[in-house]
Amino acid sequence: MKRLIVCAGLLVASTALLAQGAPKSPAAKESATIGGHAVTITYSSPRVNGREGKIFAKDGLISQNPHYPVWRAGANAATALHTEGDIKLGDIKVPKGDYTLFVDISDPDNWVLIVNKQTGQGGLSYDGSQDLGKTKMKMSKPPAMVENLKYTISGGTLTLAWENHAASVPIS
């Protein structure tokens, strides 16, 4: 009888776990070595999930954020940047340390990357007085719709891609 109860309990628990599925915006990380120093971006990767064309539109998903047009450039907690050495992101000199990344998307065709000195805040907390700097990003359209938000650091470029947008900035 004990075995039957234990087996039934395990079956209920495993069914509940499987029913939850994958998180809507799973944690993600992108790391690279720039100038001999590790650079890491830690973020949550939201999915388009059938909302193509409704993410960055004037009345779209991102516009519901209280700091719109400044976007946390990810989901859940704010997107974190850690660098083990001094780097340059576009026009911004970023000293060794920890920062938060935001993106000003007020012009959908001309995004601006924001490096903010405040860290550890929730994703919807933004204090512009803490900005280290801002730099224009080069916009492009990915070859195919990007379902999961993705950061990449490759070939001296930091790229953020999601839905039908890709924005990049030199990193050195």
N, C-alpha and C positions, 0 to 999 in steps of 0.2 A: 504494500500500500504506500509506503514511504517513497519507493522508487517511482510509482505512478504519479504521485504528487510532485516530486522533484522534476520528473520529465515534463509534466504539464506546465510547471512554472518556467522551465527553460524554453519551452515552445512559445509560451506567451511573451516572454522577454525578447526572444530573438525575432518574433514577428513584429513586435513594437519597434525594434531597432531598424529592421528592414523597411518598415512603412515610413520611417522618417526620411529615408533617402539621403542624398548628398545635400550638404548645406547650400543655400541659395547663392551665397557669395563666399566661397571657400577662401581660406588664407592662401596667399601666394608670396613668392619671394624671387627676386632677380638679383644676381650678384655678378660682379665682374671685377677684374683688376685694372685699375687706371693709374698709370704712372707708378706702378709697383705697390699700390695701395688698394685694399679691398673697398668696394663700394657696394652697398646693399640697399635695395628698396623692398620694403615689407608692406603688403597691402592686402585688401580683400578684393576678390575678382567677381564682380557682378556679371550676370548673364543678360543677354538681350531678351531671351525668353518670350519671343513672339511680339516684341515691342519695337521692331525695326521701324525707323522713321519717327519714333515717338520718344526717343531718349533725349536728344539735344534740341528738339523743336521748341519754339517760343513758349508753348504751353505744355511741354513734355515733362518727362520724369524728373530731370535735373532741375527744372524751374520750380519744383516744389520745395527745394532746399531753402531754408531761411536766409542763407548767405548768397543765394543766386544773384549775380552770375558767377560767383566764386564757387568752384566745385572741389570737393575733397579728393577728386581723382582716384576714386576707388569706392568701396562700400564699407559699412560698419565703422570701425575706428579710422582715424585719419591715416593717410599714407605716410609712412616713415622712411626717411633717408638717413643712412649711416655711412660715413666715410672715415676711413682710417688715416687719411692724409688730405692735404689741401687739394681741391679740384676746382675746375671751372665748368659751370653749366651755362652754355650760351655766353651771355655777358656778365654773369654773376660769379664772383669769386667766393667759393664756399670753403671756409676753414674746416679742418678736421673736426668731426663731431656729429651730433644728431640734430635732425631737422624734420620738418613736416612739409610735404609737397601739396600744393593746391594748383588749380588751373582756372584762370579767368576765361570763361567761354562766352562773354557778352557778344563777341562777333564770332559766329560759328565758323567763319573761314579764316580767322586769325586768332588763335589761342595764345595765351600768355602764361608761361610757367611761373609759379610763385614759390620761392623757398622761404619758409617761415621758421623763425627761431624757437617758437613755442613747441613743445613736444608733450606727448602723453595725453593730449586732449581727445575727446570724442570726435567722431568724424564730422559732426555738424558745428563744431566750435571753430571759429576763425576770428583772429584778431589781427587786422591789417597793420596795426602799430608794431607788430612783432616781425614784419617782413624783413628778411635779409636782402632780398632783391627780387626783381621780375625780369623776365626775358621773353622775347617773342619766340614762338615755335613755328617751324615749317610744317604746313599742312599738306596732306595728301590723302588720296582715297585708296584704301587697301584693295588688293586684287579681288577679294571676296569679303562678304560681311563677316566681321569678327564677333563671334558669339560671346566669348569670355574676355573681359577686359584683360589686357596683357601689356606688361612693361618688358622691354628688351634693352639691353646695353650691348651694342655690337659695332665694331668698326668706328669707334669714336663718336657714336651717336646714341642718345637715350631716346627711345620711342615709346609712346603710349598709344595703343590702338584699341578701339572698341566701336562696335556697330559699323558705321560707314565712315569713320574718321580715324586718321592716324596723324599724330603730331610728334615732331621730333626736334631735338635740340642737340648741338654739339656738346660732348663731354670730354674733358681732358684734364 
